[in-house]
Amino acid sequence: MKDQKNREQSLWSRMSYGFADIYGGGAFVVISTFYTVFLTKALGMPPALAGTIPLIGKIWDAVTDPVMGNVCDRTKSRFGAKRFYILIGSIVSAITFVLMWISVGSGASMTTKYIFYMLMYMLFSTGFTIVMVPYNGLLPDMVDDYTVRSKFSGTRMIFSTFGAILAGLIPTVLIKDNTKPGPYLTVALIFGVIFIISILLTFFGTWEKEKEVVKITLGQSFVQSFTVYKSRSFLLFLAIFLTGQGAADFVTGLAVYYVDDVLNAYGGGRFTYLMAVLLLAQFVGTFIFRFVMAKTSKKFPLLVGFPVRMIATLALLFFSHEGANFTIILALSFIIGLGMAGSSTTIYAILADMADVDELITSINRPGTCSAMATFIRKIATGLSTAIIGVMLTWVGYSEVLASTGARQSAATQHGIGLIYIFAPIVLMALAILFTVIFPMKKREFEIVKKEIARRKGLDDSVTTEEEKKVCEKVTGFAFDKLWNKDNALKF
């Protein structure tokens, strides 16, 4: 017990847990920022068509994520089930990330290009699943304490933001001409090495507590995966996840278009400056909100960060044109980055507690399944935002022919891109705030859930009070006498 406490309090343990999210945070920044740009500007693919590729990849995740979550919960390994798959995924994820950026050549038809990059994206998405589903479910099997979990989650967010900084800056330094495919592959190879090293560091520095293996058939695994959505807290968490991270995806997904086509400021290192400021602010904000979260609640960083970010985003409306004061744009971007840190800090801290709520409902400890379905929703958010960006760019008249030749888009198209960049995140942030206010879990509710689980396992002989029953019902969405029932996991 003492060794466990020492390990939980160790800075190296928290760092080791966080390393893998260099991949989790970095891969999506590279993809959100540059993949559609790679397809449209370097390969000449229409934006509406390019935007469907990530979305199809997310539909594929509806198969792979539930399977991976249940495979984790059904696996027994001397490394621990989740760490075993993290080890395997370190190699698979690096290779599949690089494959997405290989150029099929200028002579290939658009149909060939589309099929090739769709398949490569599906491979990447599978590799991401192999790593991130076990990783997102690892913390509940490492640490039980609410406050200690917050510390681990906060450290994870520092590494996630560091990964995002690398992902935001390295490509901007190396991709001088975004119409040439070669530099994109160079960037991918660099990140392939970074990702495999960071994931392996997490494998070697973390641990898992032994637990009973879940024994269900593959067919039941699909049903069981989607029954995690019965939890009221989990549904609201997913709503926060979708809207909060979706708001961030619109910023990264449109950043190149905003700077290149609206501000006409991609050259001269100014896009690098913008990404550096945006990501540095997220890094600073992660430290700030990690401290704030420990002193308040896991919801508070989002409730503070998003309103501030909305104001700064709206202020960009007055500077979204060629020749605008770039220093002011950088200052506003710094504030936006701080707000984005509040979102990510809140979301991943809450995720670690969702398996406990699910266990109270089902009597089954299945953090792998909860992680899988959260990872699935995260990918859906990215896929939807990319697809919507592609459609919106088409609506405002974006021309892939002009883009592939380096020519400017029309004035109306420039204005339209600016409006999307500003108002799409604002709408999503407003929804995220609403869902966060409704979300029922704080430290007190978490402790009541854990205590009730202990009672059900015969580890606590106290009697549940009426107030505690109401809390359990509010958090789970189930009548108290319907809790702790395996049928809640195995039947819709």
N, C-alpha and C positions, 0 to 999 in steps of 0.2 A: 504493500500500500504506500509506504514511504517512497520507494523507488518510482512508483507511478506518479505521485505528487511532484517529486523532483523533476521528472521528465516533462510533466505538463507545464511546469513553471520555467523550463529551460528556454532561453531565447533561440538556441539552435533548433529545438523542436519546432517552434513556431515558424522559423525561417524555412526549415526543411519542408514543412507542410505547405508553405507559400510558394516555393520554387516552381511547381508545376503550372501555376496560373500565369507564369510568363508566357506559356503556350496558350492557356485559356484566354487570357486577355489580349495577347499579341496577335494570334492568328486571325481573330475576327476583325481587328483593326486593319490589318493588311488587306483582308478580303473586302471589308466594307468600304475602305478608302480607294482601293486600286483595282479590284477585280473587274468591275463593270467598266472602269476607265480602260483597262487592258483590252477588254473585248470590243469596246466601241472605238476608242481612239487608235489603238495599235493594230487591231484586226478588222476594223470596219464593220462590226456587227451592229444592226439596228438596236437602239437602247431598249425598246419594249421586248425584243427577243432576248437580249442579253440578261435582262432582269428576271426572266422566267427560269434561268438555269439554277440559281440558288433556291428558288421556290420548289422546283422539282426535287432538288436534293433534300429539302425538308420533308417532302412527302415520303421520300425513301426512309427518312428517319422515323416515320410512324411504324416502320417494321423493325429497324435496327435498335432503336433506343429501348423499347419495351423488352426485347430479347436480351439485350446487354444487361439491363437492370436485374432481370430475373436470373440470368446466368450468374451474375455476381452473388446474389443471395443464395444460390444453389450450389456454389463452388466451395470446396474445402481445399486449402493449400497451406503448406508450412510457412509461406510468406504472408498469409492472410489473403482472402479471395480478391479483395479490391487492389491490394498492392501487387498481386500476381498479374492482373490485367493491366495495371499501370506500367509494369515492366514490359509486357508484350507491346503495349500501345506506344511506348517511347520510340520504337523503331518504325512501326506501321505509320504513325502519325507524321513523322518527319518525311518519309518517302512519299506518302500521298499528298502532302502539302506541295512538294516540289513538282509533282506530276501535273498539277493544275496549270502551271505557268509555261509548259512546253509549247512552242509554236508549231502548228501543223503545216505551216508554209503558205505562201501567198497563192499558190496554185490550187489549193483545196476549195471546193464549193462551200457556200454558206451552210448548206445542209450538213456536210461532213464536219465542218467546224463546230456547228451547234451540237451534234451528237457526241463528238469527241469531248468537248468541254463539259457537257452535261454528265457524261460518264466519269470524267476526272473529278468533277465536283462531288459526285456520289461516293467515289472512293475516299476522297478527303473527309467527307462527312462521316463515313464509317470509321475511319481512323480517329477522328475527333471523338466519336462515341466511345470507342474502346478505352480512351484515356479519361475523358471527362465524366462519364457516368459513374465509374468507380470512384473517381477523385471527389466528385460532389457529394458522394455518400460516405466518404471516409471519416470525416470529423465526428459524426455521432458514434462511430465505433472506436474512436480514440479518446474522446473526452465527454464526460457527462455534465459537468458544471456549466450553468448558463453564462456566467461571467467569463470563465476561462475560454469557453467557446467563442465569445465575442473577441477576446484577445487574438485567438488563432485566426478568426475570420478577418480581423483588422489587419493582421500581418499578411494574410493572403492577398488582401486588396492592395497593399503596398507593392507586392510583386506583380500583381495583375496590372497595376498602373505603370510599373517599370517596363513590363512587357509591351504595354500600349505605347509608351514613349519610344522604345526601340522600334516598334512597328510603324510609328508615325514619322520617325526621323530618318532612319536608314534608307527607306525607299525614296524619300524626297531628295536626299543627297546623291543617290546613285541614278535615279531616273530623271535625267536632265531633259530629255525629249520624250514626252509621254506617248508619242506616235510610233516609237521603235520597240519591238517585242523583246529584244535581247536583254536589256537591263532588268526587266521584270524577272527573268529566270535567274539572273545573278542574285537578285534580292532573295528569291525563294531558296536558293542553295544556302545562303548565309543563315536564313532563319531555320532551315532544316537542321543545321548543326546546333543552333541556339536551343531549339525546342527539345531535341533529344537529350542534351546535357541537363537542361532544367528539369525535365520529367524524371530522369534517372536520379537526380539529387533528392527529389521527393521520395522516390522508392526507397533509397538507402537510409533516409532520415526519419521515416514515419513508422508507425506500428498499428496493429489492429488487435482488439480484444477478441478472444475466442467466443463464438456463439453457435447456437444450433443452426444447422443448414436447413433452409426452407426446401421442402420436397413437394414439388408440383410438376405436372406435365407441361410440355411446351405449349399445348393448346390453352391450358389454364393460365399460362404466364401472360398471354395477351389480355385476357379478362382481368387478371389481377393487376396488371399495369394500369389499366384505365379506372379501376376502382379507387385509386388514390385520389381521384377527383371528387369523391364523395365528401371529403373533408372540407368544411366551410373555410377553415383557415388556409388550406392549401389552394383552394380556388381563388381566394382573395390575394394570396401571395402570387399566384400566377398572373393575375390581372395587373398587379404592381410590376411584376417581372416584364410582361409584354409591353406595357406602356412606358415604363421607365427606361428599359434598355432600347426599346424602339425609338424613343426620342434621341438617344445617343447615336443609334444607327443612322438616323437621318442626317445628323451632323457629319459623321465620318463618311457616309456614302455620297454626300453632295459636296464635300469640302473641295475636291479638285475642280469640280464644275463651277463652284461658287468663286473660287480664286481665279481660275483660268478664264472662264467665260463671262462672269459678271464683273469682276474687278480688273480683268486683264492684267493680273499681277503674278502669274505662275513663275515667270523667270526672275532672275536676279536674287534668287534665294528667298523670296518673300513667302512662298508657300511653306518652305521649311521653317521660317520664323513663325508662321501662324500655327503650324502643327506643334512646334516646340513650346509655344506659349500655352496652347490648349492642353497639351499633355503634361507639361510641368505643373500647371494649375491643378490638374487631377492628382498628380503625385503629392503636392503640398496639401491639397484638400483631403486626401486619404488620411494623412497624419492628423489633421485637425478633426475630422469627423470620427476617426477612431477614438480619440480622446473624448469628444462630445458624447458619442454613443455609450461609452463606459460610464459616464456621469449622468446620463438621462435614460434613453431607451433606444431600442434598435429602429424605431420608427422616426425618431426625431431628426436625424441627419437629412432624410428625404423631405420632411416637412419644412425644413429651413432652406435646404439647398435648391429645391425646385422653384420656389417663388423668386428667389434672387436671380436664378438663371433665366427665368421667363422675362424679367425686366430687362436684363442685359441683351437677350435675344431680340426682344422687341425694339430696342434701341438701334440695332443693326439696320433697321428699316431706313434710317436716315443716311446710311453710309454704304449702301449696296449699289454702287455704280463705279464706273471707271474714273480714276482720279481722286477717289475719296481718301480722306486722311487715314493712312494705313496704321499709324500709331494708335489712333482711337479704336480701330477695328481690333488690334492686338489687345488693347486694354479690356475691351468688352469680351473678347475670346477668353481672356484669363478668368473673368468672372464666370463665364459659361462653363469652363473647365472645373472650377470649384464646385459648381452645382452638380456637374456630372459625377464628381467624386462622392457626393452625398447619396446619390442614387445607388451606385455600385456597393458602397459600404453597407447600406441598409439591406439591399436585396440578398447578398450572400450571407450576411449574418442571420437573417431570418430563415434561410433555406435549411440551415443545420438543425433547426428545431421542428421542422415539419414531419420528420420521421417519428418523433415522439407522439405528436398528435395522431398520426396514422396508427401507431401501435395501440393507443388507447381505444381507437375505433375497432381495430381488427384483431387485437391480441397477438399480432405477428410483427416482429421487428424486421422491417424491410427497407432500410435506408437506401439500398441500391436501386430499388424500384422507384422510390420517391425522387431520387437523384435523376434517374433515367427520364422520368416524365417532366421534371423541371428542365433538364437539358434539352429535351425534345421541344418544349415550349420556347426556350431561348433560341433554338435554331429556327423555329417557325417565325419568331419575331424578326430575325435577321432576313430570312427568305422573303417574308411579306414586305418588309421595308425596301429590300432591293428591287422586288418586282414592282412595287408601287412607285419607287423612284424612276424606274424605266418607263412605266406608263405615263407618269407625270411629265417626264422630259419629252416624250412624244407629244403629249397634249400641248406643251408650250412651243412646239415646233423645232425641237432639237434635231439637227441634221448630222448623221454619222459621216456623210460625204465631206461636209465642211470640217468636221472634227478630225478625220483621218488625214486631211491635207494641212492641218494646223491653222485653218482660216477661222475668223470670228463668226459666232452665231449672230442672228439678227437681233436688233435692239429689243424687240418684243420677247424673244426667247431669253435674252439676258435678264430682263425684268421678271419674267416668269420663274426662272431658276432662283432668283433672289427671294421671291415670295414663298416658294416651297421651302427653301432653306430656313426661313424665319418662322412661318406659321405652322408647318407640320409638327415640329418638335413642341411648340407651345400647346397645341391641342392635346398631344399625348401626355405632356407634363401635367396639364390640368386634370386629366383623367387619373393619372398616377397619384396625385395628391388626394383625390376623392377616395380611391381604393385604400390608400394608406390610413386615412382617417377612420374608415370603417373597420380595418383589420383589427381583430380582437386580442392579439397576443402581445403581452409585455412580460417582464420578468415574473411578476406575481402569478399570472396565468400559467406561465411555463412551469413554475414550481408546483402549482396545484396539479397540473397534468402529470408531472413526474411522480408526485406523491400518490396519485390515484393509481398509476401503473404499478408502483410498489405494493399498494394494497392488493391489487388484483393478482399479483405474483406471490402474495403471502409474506412479503418482506416488511410490511407495516401493518400493525394490528389496530391502528386508530380508526375511528368511525368518520365517514364522509359527512361533512356538514351540508345543510341545505344551500348555503352560499357557494360551497365548492361544487356541488352538483350543478348549480346554475352556470358557473364558470365553465365546467366541462361541456355542458350542452351548448353554450355560446361559442366556444372554441371549435368544437367538432361539428356542430350542426345536427347532432343526433340526440334523441331522448336518452336520458341517463341509463335507463334499463336496457337500451339497445346497444350499449357500448361493450367492448371486449368480446366480440363475436367474429369468429373466422369467416362466417358467411358474408360479412361486410366486405371481405377481401375477395371472395371467390364468386360472388354473384352481383350482377348489376342491380 
